[in-house]
């Protein structure tokens, strides 16, 4: 297990009373981290949500983890289509909504659907999130802001 994922899992297990049933991975790339966390924490497959805006990476996650709920969208603090910088090299994890000077070579700009977590939770009847793995290349604040008043329903990040 990757060190960061292991440390997160160990903190949940040893330092909280959380019994994980709902897991979100935002900015997944491969779905592997969601798989490792869910498997080790005992989260049922129907409680695993994976968000990946990079269309090819999304398709790979759907293929590799067909038992999870996988969405081709970006989490943000607004609900609208946004410009997304998608890495051409699928090993490059720097795809992002944010503007950076690295996107002039090796990235393709495309449009992605952005969703707020509060409305996503309402739409999918999610009362709370036990584990939230967040790796969105500079947009973490905006994603958390998108919880609105539902931020209190987020048990760990």
Secondary structure, 3 states (H helix, E strand, C coil): CCHHHHHHHHHHHHHCCCCCCCEEEECCCCCHHHHHHHHHHCCCHHHEEEECCCHHHHHHHHHHCCCCEEECCEECCCCEEEEEEEECCCCCCCCECCCCHHHHCCEEEEEEEEECHHHHHHHCCCCCECEEEECCCCCHHHHHHCCHHHHHHECCC
